[in-house]
Amino acid sequence: MRNLVCFVLGGGKGTRLNPLTQFRSKPAVPLAGKYRLIDIPISNCLNSGINRIFLLTQFNSVSLHRHIRQTYQFDHFDGGFAGILAAEQTIESTDWYQGTADAVRKQLRYVEQYGVDYVLILSGDQLYRMDFQEMLRTHQEADADVTIGGVPMHSQAASSFGIMQLDDTGRVVGFKEKPQTEEELAEVRTDPAWIDAQGIQSNGRDCLASMGIYLFNRDTLVEMLRENDAEDFGREIFPMAIDTRKVQVQLFDGYWEDIGTIKAFYDANIALAGVAPPFEFVVEDAPVYSRPRFLPPTRVEDARVSLSMVADGCVIGAGTVIENSVIGLRCHIGENVTIRNSVLMGNDYYERPDQLAENRTQGRPNVGIGAGTVIDGAIIDKNCRIGQNVRIDTDTSQDADHGDVVIRDGVIVVPKGKTLADGWSL
């Protein structure tokens, strides 16, 4: 894999993930208590033998840059790196990235370096585990110009994805972006028997959705980006490649989730805490890497914790009940707290004794969750101060704003650094 370089796309403003992206980019959003979304594509690369990785960033990128710098440090002798390519003014260009394809176009000098034969394009906000060595083998055996990851799905879900049409050899010959009608679906349906013949159980799935994972021959990518001004891979470059190049599919049949909305983020995290999580972090030969923080073990007093993930450095008070939830780093949870079906992202720091004393003087809650509080069906972002006897219950209304608390996609969100005083209720 040494002649392959990877570009991880940092994404746009992340408006559908707001307020989680108010102060951070999408790939920097915390995941499963102790990781960040960017750890997923980078870990997939490292586990596949890819160690030349560029991250293209533009919006709210400070925390993402800090995480990359503190986490991914390589042996000086193997030539590996995880480098940041932020939007910048150059002699050739004075504007920001205008889309995914435009972002790579503006950094072509890194694609055209000596020893690069293949370019892998990944998204920074997806949850999956994939061996890219298999993708490269498929690409080479098919003598393809482009290979794209494709996941089988039922036609009922196809309206939210780009759907590909294949010939009998697995070559992509057609593409329809988010087909809405039966006529559009009929144009791109895949025979489930063909999927079964590839060693994957179709289970009646008759569509192949694009995962937004692309493997290009280096020269093909350079030519396609230079011969036009297309701004987006999924909407423009990929459909164009189908007409002019040989595009092959790499079938994937594992868990794959695009974490693009508050609802998707919430559902993915809650599912990870279940009995049979769809994505398993405990895989010996394909771990998910993140920053070592040297935190103490979590201390649980006389509390009950079930079907939950609890990260390092937490203190959970007596009488507390935690069910079906994700508890992030350094969470300090008081006594007799009830947390159900919720995602707590944790804290970036512990408060010192003098800060705790100041909190008492000013009548301000400590960072963490106060005694007697009830949280159900919510996302609590980092560094929030939730007072005693606060009640944050599930609310079914859509896109409401309650001051320091908002509702997005039917999920209650307490944005980063907010304070809810003692007795607050929705």
C-alpha positions in Angstrom: 0.0 0.0 0.0 3.0 2.3 0.0 2.1 3.7 -3.5 -1.3 4.8 -2.2 -2.2 8.1 -0.6 -5.4 8.8 1.2 -7.4 12.0 1.4 -10.0 12.3 4.2 -12.6 15.0 3.6 -13.3 17.2 6.6 -16.7 18.1 5.4 -18.5 21.5 5.2 -20.2 23.5 7.9 -22.1 20.6 9.3 -25.3 22.5 9.6 -27.4 19.3 10.0 -25.3 18.4 13.1 -25.7 21.8 14.7 -25.3 22.6 17.6 -22.7 19.8 18.0 -20.8 21.5 15.2 -21.1 25.0 16.5 -17.5 25.0 17.8 -16.0 22.0 16.0 -15.9 20.4 12.6 -17.9 17.2 11.9 -14.9 14.9 12.0 -14.1 16.3 15.5 -17.5 15.4 17.0 -17.0 12.9 19.9 -18.1 9.3 19.4 -18.8 6.4 21.8 -17.5 8.3 24.9 -13.8 8.5 24.1 -13.3 8.6 20.3 -13.9 11.2 17.6 -15.5 10.6 14.2 -12.1 11.2 12.4 -10.6 8.2 14.3 -12.8 5.8 12.2 -11.4 6.5 8.7 -7.8 6.9 10.0 -8.0 3.7 11.9 -9.4 1.9 8.8 -6.4 3.2 6.9 -3.8 2.2 9.5 -5.3 -1.3 9.8 -5.2 -1.6 6.0 -1.5 -0.7 5.8 -2.1 2.9 4.6 0.1 5.4 6.5 0.1 8.4 4.2 -3.0 10.3 5.1 -4.0 13.9 4.3 -7.0 15.5 6.1 -8.7 18.3 4.2 -10.2 20.8 6.6 -11.9 24.2 6.5 -14.6 24.9 9.1 -14.0 25.1 12.9 -10.9 23.0 12.6 -8.9 24.0 15.7 -10.0 21.0 17.9 -9.6 18.6 15.0 -6.1 19.8 14.3 -5.2 19.4 18.0 -6.6 15.9 18.1 -4.7 14.8 15.0 -1.5 16.4 16.3 -1.8 14.7 19.7 -2.9 11.3 18.4 -1.3 10.3 15.2 2.5 10.4 15.5 4.4 8.0 13.3 7.8 6.3 13.4 10.4 8.5 11.8 11.7 5.6 9.7 8.6 4.4 7.9 7.6 7.7 6.2 4.0 7.7 7.6 2.0 10.8 8.5 -1.4 12.2 9.1 -1.1 15.7 7.6 -3.5 18.6 7.7 -4.3 20.4 4.5 -6.4 23.4 5.5 -8.0 25.7 3.0 -5.5 28.5 2.2 -4.8 31.2 -0.3 -2.1 30.3 -2.9 -0.8 31.8 -6.1 -3.2 29.5 -8.0 -6.3 30.0 -5.8 -7.6 32.7 -3.5 -10.9 31.2 -2.4 -12.0 28.5 0.0 -12.9 24.9 -0.9 -16.1 24.9 -2.9 -16.8 21.2 -2.5 -15.2 17.8 -2.0 -13.7 17.6 -5.5 -12.6 21.2 -5.4 -10.8 20.6 -2.1 -8.7 17.8 -3.7 -8.2 19.8 -6.8 -6.6 22.6 -4.8 -4.2 20.1 -3.3 -3.2 18.2 -6.4 0.5 18.9 -5.8 0.4 16.3 -3.1 -1.3 13.8 -5.4 1.3 14.3 -8.1 4.2 13.5 -5.8 6.7 10.8 -6.8 5.6 7.3 -5.9 1.9 7.8 -5.8 -0.1 5.5 -8.1 -3.5 5.4 -6.3 -5.6 7.9 -4.4 -8.2 6.8 -1.8 -10.9 9.4 -1.0 -12.8 9.0 2.3 -15.4 10.9 4.3 -14.6 12.0 7.8 -18.1 11.4 9.3 -18.9 7.8 8.7 -18.9 4.8 11.1 -17.7 1.5 9.6 -14.8 -1.0 9.5 -13.3 -1.8 6.1 -10.1 -3.4 4.7 -9.0 -1.2 1.9 -6.4 -3.8 0.8 -9.4 -5.8 -0.6 -10.6 -2.7 -2.4 -7.2 -2.2 -4.0 -7.1 -5.9 -5.1 -10.6 -5.6 -6.7 -9.4 -2.4 -8.4 -6.3 -4.0 -9.8 -7.9 -7.3 -10.9 -10.6 -5.4 -12.8 -8.0 -3.0 -14.4 -10.3 -0.2 -13.3 -9.8 3.5 -13.4 -12.1 4.1 -10.4 -13.4 1.7 -7.8 -16.3 2.7 -5.4 -17.5 1.1 -2.2 -21.1 -0.1 -2.6 -23.4 -1.5 0.1 -26.6 -3.6 -0.7 -29.9 -2.2 0.6 -33.6 -2.6 0.2 -35.3 -0.3 -2.3 -37.4 1.2 0.4 -34.3 3.0 1.8 -32.9 3.9 -1.6 -34.4 7.4 -1.7 -31.7 8.8 0.6 -28.7 7.5 -1.3 -27.0 7.5 -4.6 -27.9 4.1 -6.2 -25.6 2.4 -8.8 -26.5 0.1 -11.7 -24.0 -2.7 -12.5 -23.4 -5.1 -15.3 -22.6 -8.8 -14.8 -18.9 -8.1 -14.1 -19.5 -5.6 -11.4 -18.8 -2.6 -13.5 -20.8 0.5 -12.7 -22.8 1.5 -15.8 -25.5 3.8 -14.3 -26.2 6.0 -11.4 -29.2 7.7 -9.9 -28.9 10.2 -7.1 -31.7 9.6 -4.5 -34.3 8.0 -6.7 -37.8 9.0 -5.6 -40.1 7.1 -8.0 -40.6 3.5 -9.0 -39.6 4.4 -12.5 -36.2 5.8 -11.3 -35.6 2.8 -9.1 -36.3 0.4 -12.0 -33.4 2.0 -13.9 -30.8 1.1 -11.2 -32.1 -2.0 -9.5 -29.6 -4.9 -9.0 -30.7 -8.5 -9.2 -30.4 -10.0 -5.7 -29.1 -13.2 -7.3 -26.0 -11.3 -8.6 -25.3 -10.1 -5.0 -25.7 -13.7 -3.8 -23.3 -14.9 -6.4 -20.6 -12.6 -5.0 -20.6 -14.4 -1.7 -22.9 -11.9 0.0 -26.4 -12.8 1.2 -28.7 -10.3 -0.5 -31.7 -11.1 1.7 -33.9 -9.6 -0.9 -31.8 -6.4 -1.1 -32.1 -5.1 -4.7 -30.2 -1.8 -4.7 -26.5 -0.9 -4.3 -25.8 2.4 -2.6 -22.7 4.4 -3.0 -20.7 4.7 0.3 -18.8 7.8 -0.9 -15.5 5.8 -0.7 -13.5 6.1 -4.0 -10.2 4.6 -5.1 -8.7 6.4 -8.2 -5.8 5.7 -10.4 -3.7 8.8 -9.7 -3.5 9.9 -13.3 -7.3 9.4 -13.8 -8.0 11.6 -10.8 -5.6 14.3 -11.9 -7.1 14.3 -15.5 -10.7 14.4 -14.3 -10.1 17.3 -11.9 -8.1 19.3 -14.3 -10.4 18.9 -17.4 -13.4 20.5 -15.7 -14.4 22.6 -12.7 -16.8 20.1 -11.0 -17.0 20.8 -7.3 -18.4 17.5 -5.8 -17.3 13.9 -6.1 -20.7 12.3 -5.5 -22.9 14.6 -7.6 -20.4 15.4 -10.5 -17.1 13.6 -10.7 -18.4 10.0 -10.0 -21.3 10.2 -12.6 -18.9 11.7 -15.1 -16.4 8.8 -14.5 -19.1 6.3 -15.3 -19.5 7.7 -18.8 -15.8 8.1 -19.6 -13.9 5.6 -17.4 -14.0 2.1 -16.2 -15.7 2.2 -12.8 -15.8 -1.0 -10.6 -17.7 -1.6 -7.4 -16.3 -3.1 -4.2 -19.1 -4.7 -2.3 -19.3 -4.1 1.4 -21.7 -5.9 3.7 -20.8 -4.7 7.2 -22.2 -1.9 9.3 -22.0 1.5 7.7 -23.6 4.6 8.9 -23.3 8.2 7.7 -23.3 10.4 10.8 -24.7 13.4 9.1 -27.6 14.5 11.3 -28.4 14.7 15.0 -30.8 11.8 14.8 -28.2 9.6 13.0 -25.5 10.6 15.6 -27.9 9.8 18.5 -29.1 6.5 17.1 -25.6 5.3 16.3 -24.3 6.1 19.8 -27.2 4.5 21.6 -27.0 1.4 19.4 -23.3 1.0 20.4 -24.3 0.6 24.0 -26.7 -2.3 23.3 -26.3 -6.1 23.9 -25.4 -6.8 20.2 -23.9 -3.5 18.9 -23.9 -3.2 15.1 -20.4 -1.9 15.3 -17.9 -3.6 17.6 -14.9 -1.8 19.0 -13.5 -5.0 20.5 -11.7 -6.4 17.4 -8.2 -7.6 18.1 -6.7 -7.2 14.6 -8.6 -4.0 13.6 -8.7 -1.7 16.6 -10.0 1.9 16.6 -7.2 4.3 17.6 -7.6 7.5 19.5 -5.6 9.8 21.8 -4.2 8.2 25.0 -5.3 10.6 27.9 -3.8 8.9 30.9 -7.0 9.2 32.9 -7.8 7.2 36.1 -10.3 4.3 36.0 -13.9 5.2 36.4 -15.1 5.0 40.0 -18.6 3.7 40.5 -20.1 4.0 44.0 -23.4 2.3 44.9 -24.9 2.8 41.5 -26.6 0.6 38.8 -25.2 0.7 35.3 -26.7 -1.4 32.5 -26.4 -1.6 28.7 -24.1 1.4 28.7 -20.6 2.5 27.7 -18.6 4.4 30.3 -15.4 6.1 29.4 -12.3 6.7 31.6 -12.0 9.2 34.4 -15.7 9.3 35.5 -17.1 9.4 39.0 -20.6 8.0 39.4 -22.4 8.7 42.7 -24.4 6.4 44.9 -28.0 5.7 44.0 -27.5 6.7 40.4 -29.1 4.6 37.6 -27.6 4.6 34.1 -29.4 2.7 31.4 -28.8 2.4 27.6 -26.5 5.4 27.5 -23.0 6.5 26.6 -21.0 8.3 29.3 -18.0 10.2 28.1 -14.6 11.1 29.6 -14.3 12.8 33.0 -18.1 12.8 33.7 -18.8 13.6 37.3 -22.3 12.3 38.1 -23.9 13.1 41.5 -26.0 10.9 43.7 -29.5 9.6 42.8 -29.2 10.7 39.2 -31.2 8.9 36.5 -29.8 8.8 33.0 -31.6 6.8 30.3 -31.2 6.6 26.5 -28.8 9.5 26.5 -25.3 10.5 25.2 -23.1 12.4 27.6 -19.9 13.6 25.9 -18.0 14.3 29.1 -15.6 17.0 30.0 -12.3 18.3 28.8 -11.0 19.0 32.4 -11.5 18.4 36.1 -12.3 21.5 38.2 -9.8 22.3 40.9 -10.7 22.7 44.6 -10.5 26.5 44.3 -12.8 26.4 41.3 -15.3 24.3 43.2 -15.2 26.7 46.0 -15.9 29.6 43.6 -18.8 27.7 42.2 -20.4 27.5 45.6 -19.8 31.2 46.3 -21.4 32.2 43.0 -24.2 29.6 43.2 -23.1 28.0 40.0 -23.3 24.2 39.4 -20.1 22.3 39.0 -19.1 20.8 35.7 -21.0 17.6 35.5 -24.5 16.3 36.5 -25.9 17.4 39.9 -27.7 15.1 42.4 -31.2 14.1 41.7 -31.2 15.1 38.1 -33.2 13.1 35.5 -31.9 12.9 31.8 -33.8 10.8 29.3 -33.4 10.8 25.5 -30.8 13.6 25.3 -27.4 14.6 24.1 -25.3 16.5 26.7 -22.3 18.1 24.9 -18.9 18.7 26.6 -18.3 20.8 29.7 -21.9 21.4 30.6 -23.0 22.4 34.1 -26.2 20.6 35.0 -27.5 21.5 38.5 -29.3 19.5 41.1 -32.8 18.2 40.5 -32.8 19.2 36.8 -35.2 17.4 34.5 -34.4 16.8 30.9 -37.0 14.5 29.5 -37.7 13.2 26.0 -39.6 15.7 23.9 -41.2 14.8 20.6 -41.4 18.3 19.1 -39.2 19.2 16.2 -36.5 21.8 16.0 -37.4 23.9 19.0 -35.2 26.4 20.9 -35.6 26.6 24.7 -32.7 29.0 25.3 -29.8 26.9 26.7 -31.4 23.7 25.3 -32.5 22.9 21.7 -34.4 20.1 20.1 -33.2 18.7 16.8 -34.7 15.7 15.0 -36.7 15.0 18.1 -33.6 14.8 20.3 -32.9 17.1 23.1 -29.4 18.7 22.9 -27.6 20.7 25.6 -24.9 22.5 23.6 -21.3 22.7 24.7 -20.5 24.6 27.8 -24.1 25.5 28.8 -25.4 25.8 32.4 -28.7 24.6 33.7 -29.5 25.9 37.2 -30.8 23.8 40.0 -34.4 22.7 39.4 -34.4 23.6 35.7 -36.9 21.6 33.6 -37.9 21.5 30.0 
